[in-house]
Amino acid sequence: MAIKFCPLLAALPLCAQVLSVNSHAVEPKFEDYKVDSIFAGPNHALDVPDQGEDNWKIYRTNAIKRKVNFAGHYIVFTGSCGGGAICGEILDAKTGKLVSGYPNAYELDSPDGSYYDAGFRPDSRLLMITGTAADPEKDQSGKVLPRQNRTRYFELQDQKLRLVKIE
């Protein structure tokens, strides 16, 4: 009996490899990083050592008055950090302490027409930042990335932003 070549069967290993690669390409979802509860206040007074520029003192003072907007009891806020860039920080509404800053500054408007944007929710630990980093950045493996517009996904874990995915 002659064995016939079947292109469909020959392509199966390639299909399996493509599916495996694409399974890691799934965009993180806010729902996958849910928190148990959302703090309703009142917010703690600001408890940040007197350091930094005057404008950041103002940004923090104003931010701690806001409602929780991230990961159950945190407040994400941004402000200008010079040179056409925006920086961000995260305050803990329960303690008034500065928990973390954004891992980089981001250009407000890039020459390629891209712009800064961030996504976060009070019921999720996922922070999504889109834009062009103002300073060099690295991927999860430590490889330096070319300067371009991209989306980064971070999880707030133990009061630190952990890079989950970068596109």
N, C-alpha and C positions, 0 to 999 in steps of 0.2 A: 504494500500500500504506500502510495506517495504522500509525503507530508507537504502540505501547502503552506506557504508563508502568509501569515495574517498580519497586515500592518497595524490593525487595531490592538492585537495582543502585544506586538512589539513596542507599542507606544505606552503600555500600562506602566512600566517603571518610571518613565518620564512624567506621566500624569501624577503618579504618587509623589514624586519629588516636588513637582510644582504645587500640589495641594499642601504638602508639608511646609514649604516655604511660605505660602500664602496664609497658613494658619497662624503664623507668627506676625502677620501683617494686619491682624485685626486691630481696629482702632479702639483704644480704651474707652469705656463708657462710664459716665458718672455713676450709673446704677451699680456698677461692679465695685465701687469704693464707698458704699453707704456707711453712714455713722448711725449709732443707736438713738441719739437724741440731739436736740438743738437747744442750746442755752438761750433762755429768754431774758436774762439780765436780772438786776441791773449790772452793767459793766463795771468792772473794777477801775479805779483811778489809774492813770498811766503810771507805770513803774519802770521807767527806762533811765539808765544813767545819763547824766547831762553830757552828751557827746554829739558830735556831728554839727552840721550846718544849721543855722536858724530856720531855714525853710523846712527842714526835716522835723524839727521840733514842732512846727506848726502843723505839718502833715499828720504827725503822730497824735497830737492833741486833738485834732479834728476827727481823725479816724476812730479813736477809742470811743467816741460818742455815737458811732454808727451801730446799726444792728449787725449781729453775726451774719456773715455772708459766705463762710467757708468752714467745712469740716467740723460742724457741730458747735464750736465755741471760739472760732477765730475770725479775724477781720483782715481781709486782703485789701491793700490800698496802694496807690502809685503816686509818684511825683516826679517832677523834672530833676534830672541829675546832670544837666548841662550838655552842651554839644548836640542838642537835638535828640537826646536820648531820654528814655523813661526808665525808672527803677521802681521796684516794688518791695514791700515788706509785709510781714504777717504778724499781727498782734493777737495775744490771747485775751479774749474779753473777760475771762474768769479771773486772771491774775494781773492784767495790765502790762504784762511783759512782752518785749519784742522776742518773737520766736525764731524768725528766719527772714532773710532777705531773698529776693529773687536771685537765682544763680548767676545772672548776668544783667547788664543793662541792654535795652533794646531800642533800636532806632524808631522814632515816631513815624517818619516817612523815609523810605529808602529810595535811592536813585532808580531802582528797578520798578518803582511804583507800589511796592508792598508796604504794609503798615503793621504796627503793633496791635495785637488784640489778645485778650485773656479771657478764659472761661473758667468759672468756678461756681459752686453752689453750696448753700448752707448745710445740705444733707449729704455731702460727698467729700472725700479726702483727695479727689482728683483735681489738679490744677493744670490747665492747658494754656500754653503761651505760644502765640504765633507771631513771627516777625524775624527781623534780621538782628542777630546779636551784635552789640557794639564792640565786644571784645572777643578774642578767639574762644571757641568752645569745642568740647570733646563729646564723642558719643559714649554709650554705655561701656565700651571696651577700652576707652581712653584714647581713641584715635582722634587726632585733630581734624576738624571738619572745615571744608571751604566756606567762606563767608557767603551766605545766601539766606533767603527767606525760607523758614521751615517751621513746622509745628512740633512742639515738645510737650510731653505728658509727664507730669510729676505726681507722685503720691506723697502726702504728708504722713510721715511715719516716725514716731518717737520725736516729734517736733523738728524734723528735718525733711527737706524736700529730696525725694529719691527719684532719679530719672527712670521712668518706666519705659518710654519709647520716644524716639526722635525720627521725624520723617523729613 
